[in-house]
Structure formats: C-alpha cells, structure tokens
C-alpha cells in the first residue's frame, strides 16, 4: 500500500500528477544511460542559471531606466 493510498484512500498512478511535458521528459530521460542522465541534469542546471542571470540583468536594466531622468 502506498502513502498516497493511505492518505487519500485510493491508488493513483504517479504519472497522473505530471503534465504531458513532464511525462514526456521523464520518459526520454529514463531511456538515457546513467552518464547521459547526469550530463542532462548538469545542462539543465547551467541553462537555468543562464536564464536567471539574464532575467536579473533585464530587471537591473529596467530599474536603471526608471531611476535615470528623461531628457
């Protein structure tokens, strides 16, 4: 018996909690060898950091424009 079944009284497929994209990503990920899975996780972390840095620069730029008086 699963923890979800104990708490909610019914058995549910864990995949039902995932969106279609999440399910597809997990299916593809599980087909990779372990070394490639690790590599993909590293790439996701790098990409997320790049996006965070881009957004931070964008927000700083917007704030700078607000603080600079117009001519």
C-alpha positions in Angstrom: 0.0 0.0 0.0 1.4 3.4 -1.0 1.5 6.5 1.2 -0.9 8.2 -1.2 -3.3 5.3 -0.8 -3.1 5.5 2.9 -3.7 9.3 2.9 -6.3 9.6 0.2 -7.9 6.1 0.2 -7.3 5.3 -3.5 -4.4 4.2 -5.6 -3.2 6.7 -8.2 -0.6 6.5 -10.9 2.2 8.9 -10.0 2.3 10.0 -13.7 -1.2 11.4 -13.3 0.3 14.2 -11.2 2.6 15.1 -14.0 1.8 17.3 -17.0 2.2 15.8 -20.5 5.5 17.6 -21.0 6.8 16.4 -17.6 5.8 12.8 -18.5 7.5 13.1 -21.9 10.7 14.5 -20.4 10.8 11.7 -17.8 10.2 9.0 -20.4 13.0 10.4 -22.6 15.3 10.9 -19.6 14.8 7.3 -18.4 15.9 6.0 -21.8 19.3 7.6 -21.4 22.3 5.8 -19.9 23.2 7.0 -16.4 26.2 9.0 -17.6 23.9 10.9 -20.0 21.3 11.4 -17.4 23.9 13.1 -15.2 25.1 15.2 -18.1 21.5 16.3 -18.9 20.9 17.3 -15.3 24.1 19.4 -15.4 23.0 21.0 -18.6 19.6 21.9 -17.1 21.3 23.5 -14.1 23.6 25.5 -16.4 20.7 26.6 -18.6 18.6 27.6 -15.6 21.5 29.7 -14.2 21.8 31.4 -17.6 18.1 32.3 -17.6 18.3 33.6 -14.0 21.3 35.8 -14.9 19.5 37.1 -18.0 16.4 38.0 -16.0 18.5 39.6 -13.3 20.3 41.8 -15.9 17.0 42.7 -17.5 15.4 43.8 -14.2 18.5 45.8 -13.3 18.4 47.5 -16.7 14.7 48.4 -16.2 15.3 49.7 -12.7 18.3 51.8 -14.1 16.0 53.3 -16.7 13.4 54.2 -14.1 16.0 55.9 -11.9 17.5 57.9 -14.8 15.6 61.1 -15.5 14.3 61.5 -19.1 15.5 64.5 -21.2 
